[in-house]
Amino acid sequence: MTGLITDNDALAAYCQQVLNSKVLAMDTEFIRQSTLLPKLGLIQLFDGHTLALVDPLSITNWQPLQQVMANTGIIKLLHSCSEDIEALATIGINDICPLFDTQLAAELIGWGGSMGYARLVEQLSGEVLDKSESRTDWLARPLTPTQLTYAANDVHFLYPLYPKLLAHMSEQQHSLLLQEGEQLMRRREQQLPLEFKYLEIKNSWQLSPRELSVLRELAAWRYRYAQQRDLALGLVLKDIHLVELAKRRPSTAESLLNIPGLSPREIRRHAKLLVEMIAQAKELPITACPQRFYHEAQFAGHKEIVNELTKAVKSAAAALAIPAEFMSVKRQLNEYLNWCWRVSDADRVLLPVPEYLKGWRAQYLLPFLPWPEHIPGKTGF
């Protein structure tokens, strides 16, 4: 182990060293308790020869590491990497290719979804990892030797998993996994425009058009406010509060007190603005309000469509001989349903194209997907 890299020259030297490597194991430690974005506290790297722990609180030049991450000749090996990708994006690392996620590899092989790192290491190598430092404040300095060893183990034992997982994978599975790695990187570009953030709120499809108009305003404001102050969304207002505000549509600051669970502090901070936004949404003509579903004459119903999509995913996965959970998660299913039926034809062009219709999923899912008559064509995007 190199110890803690705390200056630009040392990072550049390490990055130069690993340029000839075939595989680079990687992990991050971050804090994300009250902020919208993760706060990066440590980066762990291991090329099979030298293990480096990089201190992001000291480094100012990330170009050498950015170049390594974008180098297509080096497999970047991570476990359950979605949040790592977000954390690394905060220092300008937006291109990690090729990306091999060991958790997804285990799922693709058929060992079950969401397998934890420690369990996978134990299953493949017999090593039992110490997780005693899992609650460390990775932004605190100095980090203790015990904490650094704990962090180092996250890549020290990750690196040898690559050949072990490859031994269980077919060429097609390996290809799919690397293509999924590309999609994981593109997913950050799939953010909904603010005016459509309400679509992401659970069970919002059950609300009336008038209620949806209120929810649309509140959800957009909440995200904008959270971005400006780097606050977790739930610390601004929880989803359940947004839904209750949309249903009750209070017209005075005093009536906000009737919203279950809404704290007096939140009311004092946001009361005037909330009442104003609700009033504006209430004044919209009904034709300007979002509908529960568009083209309802062609819409079998939410439950029915979800069942159709679930069956389509299972059929496509069976034809490809992969687990249905690798083909689709609930977020992707809802993304497709929203794109097809929960926005108007005019608004659809403003939304990102669903993952069902891009990359490797489009090739295998399109023949099975229910395709609404009001959307022309049925080809990948």
GISULUR-V259523 format. One record per residue. N is the residue number from 0. RES is the residue in three letters. PHI is phi in radians with two decimals (none if undefined). D_LAST is the distance of its C-alpha to the last C-alpha in Angstrom with 1 decimal. Layout:
BEGIN
{{N,RES,PHI,D_LAST} {N,RES,PHI,D_LAST}}
END
This chain:
BEGIN
{{0,MET,none,45.4} {1,THR,-1.43,45.6} {2,GLY,1.56,46.3} {3,LEU,-1.52,44.6} {4,ILE,-1.47,42.9} {5,THR,-2.17,43.7} {6,ASP,-2.38,43.6} {7,ASN,-1.09,41.2} {8,ASP,-1.14,43.1} {9,ALA,-1.16,43.2} {10,LEU,-1.14,39.5} {11,ALA,-1.05,38.9} {12,ALA,-1.14,41.4} {13,TYR,-1.13,39.7} {14,CYS,-1.08,36.3} {15,GLN,-1.11,37.9} {16,GLN,-1.14,39.4} {17,VAL,-1.50,36.3} {18,LEU,-1.08,34.4} {19,ASN,-1.64,35.8} {20,SER,-1.37,34.8} {21,LYS,-1.59,32.3} {22,VAL,-2.38,31.7} {23,LEU,-2.27,32.1} {24,ALA,-1.35,32.5} {25,MET,-2.55,31.7} {26,ASP,-2.66,32.3} {27,THR,-2.35,33.0} {28,GLU,-2.08,35.5} {29,PHE,-2.62,34.8} {30,ILE,-2.04,36.2} {31,ARG,-2.59,34.1} {32,GLN,-1.82,36.6} {33,SER,-2.25,36.7} {34,THR,-1.97,34.0} {35,LEU,-1.23,30.4} {36,LEU,-1.79,29.7} {37,PRO,-1.18,31.2} {38,LYS,-1.80,34.3} {39,LEU,-1.24,34.2} {40,GLY,-1.98,37.6} {41,LEU,-2.91,37.4} {42,ILE,-2.16,35.2} {43,GLN,-1.91,36.3} {44,LEU,-2.37,35.6} {45,PHE,-2.63,37.0} {46,ASP,-1.75,36.6} {47,GLY,1.64,39.1} {48,HIS,-2.10,42.0} {49,THR,-2.16,42.1} {50,LEU,-1.81,40.9} {51,ALA,-2.12,40.3} {52,LEU,-1.99,40.3} {53,VAL,-1.82,38.9} {54,ASP,-1.61,40.2} {55,PRO,-1.26,37.5} {56,LEU,-1.38,40.3} {57,SER,-1.98,42.0} {58,ILE,-1.34,39.4} {59,THR,-2.09,38.4} {60,ASN,-2.02,36.6} {61,TRP,-1.72,33.4} {62,GLN,-1.01,32.3} {63,PRO,-1.04,33.7} {64,LEU,-1.27,31.9} {65,GLN,-1.04,28.6} {66,GLN,-1.16,29.1} {67,VAL,-1.11,29.8} {68,MET,-1.10,26.7} {69,ALA,-1.55,24.5} {70,ASN,-1.27,26.5} {71,THR,-1.28,24.3} {72,GLY,-1.49,27.6} {73,ILE,-2.07,28.6} {74,ILE,-1.21,27.1} {75,LYS,-1.67,27.1} {76,LEU,-1.82,28.4} {77,LEU,-2.36,28.2} {78,HIS,-2.12,28.8} {79,SER,0.87,26.8} {80,CYS,-1.61,25.3} {81,SER,-0.97,23.3} {82,GLU,-1.31,26.3} {83,ASP,-1.06,27.4} {84,ILE,-1.04,24.1} {85,GLU,-1.09,24.9} {86,ALA,-1.12,28.5} {87,LEU,-1.21,27.8} {88,ALA,-1.11,25.5} {89,THR,-1.21,28.7} {90,ILE,-1.97,30.3} {91,GLY,1.49,27.4} {92,ILE,-1.64,26.0} {93,ASN,-2.05,22.2} {94,ASP,-2.30,21.3} {95,ILE,-2.08,22.6} {96,CYS,-2.70,21.5} {97,PRO,-1.35,21.9} {98,LEU,-2.02,22.4} {99,PHE,-2.09,24.2} {100,ASP,-1.64,24.8} {101,THR,-1.21,27.9} {102,GLN,-1.18,27.5} {103,LEU,-1.17,24.1} {104,ALA,-1.08,25.8} {105,ALA,-1.09,28.6} {106,GLU,-1.16,26.3} {107,LEU,-1.12,24.4} {108,ILE,-1.17,27.9} {109,GLY,1.91,28.9} {110,TRP,-1.60,31.4} {111,GLY,1.80,30.0} {112,GLY,-1.49,27.7} {113,SER,0.99,28.7} {114,MET,-1.21,31.5} {115,GLY,-1.21,33.5} {116,TYR,-1.07,34.3} {117,ALA,-1.07,38.1} {118,ARG,-1.17,37.7} {119,LEU,-1.16,35.4} {120,VAL,-1.06,37.9} {121,GLU,-1.12,40.8} {122,GLN,-1.16,39.2} {123,LEU,-1.63,38.5} {124,SER,-2.19,41.4} {125,GLY,1.45,44.0} {126,GLU,-1.34,44.1} {127,VAL,-1.86,44.7} {128,LEU,-1.50,43.3} {129,ASP,-1.45,45.2} {130,LYS,-1.93,43.2} {131,SER,-1.20,46.1} {132,GLU,-1.78,44.5} {133,SER,-1.15,41.2} {134,ARG,-1.77,42.4} {135,THR,-1.08,43.3} {136,ASP,-1.46,42.8} {137,TRP,-1.32,40.9} {138,LEU,-1.63,41.5} {139,ALA,-1.34,45.3} {140,ARG,-2.35,47.3} {141,PRO,-1.43,49.0} {142,LEU,-1.42,47.1} {143,THR,-1.37,49.6} {144,PRO,-0.97,49.9} {145,THR,-1.12,48.9} {146,GLN,-1.14,45.7} {147,LEU,-1.16,44.8} {148,THR,-1.13,45.5} {149,TYR,-1.00,43.4} {150,ALA,-1.13,40.5} {151,ALA,-1.09,41.1} {152,ASN,-1.10,41.0} {153,ASP,-1.17,37.4} {154,VAL,-1.94,36.5} {155,HIS,-1.06,39.7} {156,PHE,-1.61,38.9} {157,LEU,-1.32,35.1} {158,TYR,-0.94,35.4} {159,PRO,-1.25,37.1} {160,LEU,-1.23,34.5} {161,TYR,-1.01,32.0} {162,PRO,-1.14,34.0} {163,LYS,-1.14,35.1} {164,LEU,-1.22,31.5} {165,LEU,-1.01,30.4} {166,ALA,-1.11,33.4} {167,HIS,-1.72,31.9} {168,MET,-1.93,28.4} {169,SER,-1.40,27.2} {170,GLU,-1.08,25.2} {171,GLN,-1.14,22.1} {172,GLN,-1.10,22.6} {173,HIS,-1.08,23.2} {174,SER,-1.09,20.0} {175,LEU,-1.08,18.0} {176,LEU,-1.12,20.0} {177,LEU,-1.19,19.4} {178,GLN,-1.15,15.6} {179,GLU,-1.18,16.1} {180,GLY,-1.05,18.3} {181,GLU,-1.10,15.6} {182,GLN,-1.18,13.5} {183,LEU,-1.05,16.8} {184,MET,-1.23,17.2} {185,ARG,-1.30,13.9} {186,ARG,-1.05,14.8} {187,ARG,-1.12,17.3} {188,GLU,-1.47,14.8} {189,GLN,-1.55,13.6} {190,GLN,-1.08,16.9} {191,LEU,-1.25,17.2} {192,PRO,-0.99,19.1} {193,LEU,-0.94,22.7} {194,GLU,-1.20,23.0} {195,PHE,-1.99,20.6} {196,LYS,-1.07,22.3} {197,TYR,-1.09,24.3} {198,LEU,-1.13,21.4} {199,GLU,-1.46,22.0} {200,ILE,-1.45,25.7} {201,LYS,-0.96,26.8} {202,ASN,1.11,27.7} {203,SER,-1.10,27.0} {204,TRP,-1.13,25.7} {205,GLN,-1.41,29.4} {206,LEU,-1.40,30.6} {207,SER,-1.34,31.5} {208,PRO,-0.96,29.9} {209,ARG,-1.13,32.9} {210,GLU,-1.11,32.6} {211,LEU,-1.14,28.9} {212,SER,-1.12,29.7} {213,VAL,-1.22,32.2} {214,LEU,-1.07,29.9} {215,ARG,-1.03,27.2} {216,GLU,-1.16,29.8} {217,LEU,-1.18,31.3} {218,ALA,-1.16,28.2} {219,ALA,-1.15,27.1} {220,TRP,-1.08,30.6} {221,ARG,-1.03,31.0} {222,TYR,-1.18,28.0} {223,ARG,-1.09,29.2} {224,TYR,-1.11,32.7} {225,ALA,-1.10,31.7} {226,GLN,-1.10,29.9} {227,GLN,-1.08,32.9} {228,ARG,-1.92,35.3} {229,ASP,0.86,33.3} {230,LEU,-2.00,34.2} {231,ALA,-1.03,32.7} {232,LEU,-0.96,31.3} {233,GLY,-1.15,33.9} {234,LEU,-1.45,36.6} {235,VAL,-1.49,35.8} {236,LEU,-2.65,35.4} {237,LYS,-1.32,34.3} {238,ASP,-0.94,31.6} {239,ILE,-1.08,34.5} {240,HIS,-1.25,36.3} {241,LEU,-1.06,33.4} {242,VAL,-1.14,33.2} {243,GLU,-1.13,37.0} {244,LEU,-1.10,37.1} {245,ALA,-1.17,34.6} {246,LYS,-1.26,36.7} {247,ARG,-1.55,40.1} {248,ARG,0.84,39.3} {249,PRO,-1.07,42.5} {250,SER,-1.87,44.1} {251,THR,-2.38,46.5} {252,ALA,-1.09,46.7} {253,GLU,-1.12,49.3} {254,SER,-1.24,47.1} {255,LEU,-1.11,44.6} {256,LEU,-1.12,47.2} {257,ASN,-1.48,46.4} {258,ILE,-1.40,43.0} {259,PRO,-1.00,43.5} {260,GLY,1.46,43.1} {261,LEU,-1.33,42.5} {262,SER,-1.31,44.9} {263,PRO,-0.97,47.5} {264,ARG,-1.12,46.3} {265,GLU,-1.12,42.7} {266,ILE,-1.12,44.3} {267,ARG,-1.08,46.6} {268,ARG,-1.27,43.8} {269,HIS,-2.08,41.3} {270,ALA,-0.92,43.3} {271,LYS,-1.04,43.6} {272,LEU,-1.18,39.9} {273,LEU,-1.06,38.7} {274,VAL,-1.09,41.1} {275,GLU,-1.14,40.0} {276,MET,-1.11,36.3} {277,ILE,-1.10,37.1} {278,ALA,-1.08,39.3} {279,GLN,-1.10,36.7} {280,ALA,-1.17,34.1} {281,LYS,-1.21,36.9} {282,GLU,-1.50,37.6} {283,LEU,-1.10,34.2} {284,PRO,-1.09,34.2} {285,ILE,-1.04,32.6} {286,THR,-1.20,30.0} {287,ALA,-1.64,28.8} {288,CYS,-1.50,28.5} {289,PRO,-1.10,25.4} {290,GLN,-1.63,25.6} {291,ARG,-1.00,25.5} {292,PHE,-2.55,23.0} {293,TYR,-1.79,21.8} {294,HIS,0.98,22.2} {295,GLU,-1.10,24.8} {296,ALA,-1.11,26.0} {297,GLN,-1.77,22.9} {298,PHE,-1.79,22.9} {299,ALA,-1.27,25.0} {300,GLY,2.21,25.8} {301,HIS,-1.04,24.5} {302,LYS,-1.08,26.4} {303,GLU,-1.15,25.4} {304,ILE,-1.19,21.7} {305,VAL,-1.04,21.9} {306,ASN,-1.12,23.9} {307,GLU,-1.08,21.4} {308,LEU,-1.17,18.6} {309,THR,-1.07,21.1} {310,LYS,-1.12,22.1} {311,ALA,-1.09,18.6} {312,VAL,-1.09,18.2} {313,LYS,-1.11,21.7} {314,SER,-1.17,21.2} {315,ALA,-1.14,18.2} {316,ALA,-1.14,20.1} {317,ALA,-1.12,23.2} {318,ALA,-1.13,21.6} {319,LEU,-1.60,20.5} {320,ALA,1.07,23.9} {321,ILE,-2.26,22.8} {322,PRO,-1.13,23.8} {323,ALA,-1.06,21.8} {324,GLU,-1.17,22.3} {325,PHE,-1.36,20.3} {326,MET,-1.17,17.4} {327,SER,-2.75,17.4} {328,VAL,-1.93,19.6} {329,LYS,-1.04,20.6} {330,ARG,-1.02,18.8} {331,GLN,-1.20,15.3} {332,LEU,-1.09,16.6} {333,ASN,-1.12,17.8} {334,GLU,-1.05,14.7} {335,TYR,-1.19,12.9} {336,LEU,-1.05,16.2} {337,ASN,-1.07,16.6} {338,TRP,-1.10,13.3} {339,CYS,-1.37,14.0} {340,TRP,-2.19,17.8} {341,ARG,-1.78,19.3} {342,VAL,-2.25,18.2} {343,SER,-1.23,18.9} {344,ASP,-1.05,16.5} {345,ALA,-1.19,17.6} {346,ASP,-1.36,17.0} {347,ARG,-1.01,13.5} {348,VAL,-1.19,12.2} {349,LEU,-1.51,14.4} {350,LEU,-1.66,12.8} {351,PRO,-1.08,10.4} {352,VAL,-1.17,7.2} {353,PRO,-1.03,9.0} {354,GLU,-1.13,9.3} {355,TYR,-1.02,9.5} {356,LEU,-1.88,5.8} {357,LYS,-2.32,5.5} {358,GLY,1.05,8.2} {359,TRP,-1.16,11.0} {360,ARG,-1.10,10.8} {361,ALA,-1.01,8.0} {362,GLN,-1.03,10.3} {363,TYR,-1.73,13.3} {364,LEU,-1.56,12.6} {365,LEU,-0.93,10.9} {366,PRO,-1.09,14.2} {367,PHE,-1.87,16.1} {368,LEU,-1.27,14.4} {369,PRO,-1.16,16.2} {370,TRP,-2.07,14.1} {371,PRO,-1.10,15.8} {372,GLU,-1.13,17.3} {373,HIS,-1.40,16.8} {374,ILE,-1.88,13.0} {375,PRO,-1.22,12.5} {376,GLY,1.34,10.5} {377,LYS,-2.71,9.2} {378,THR,-2.31,6.5} {379,GLY,-1.15,3.8} {380,PHE,-1.91,0.0}}
END
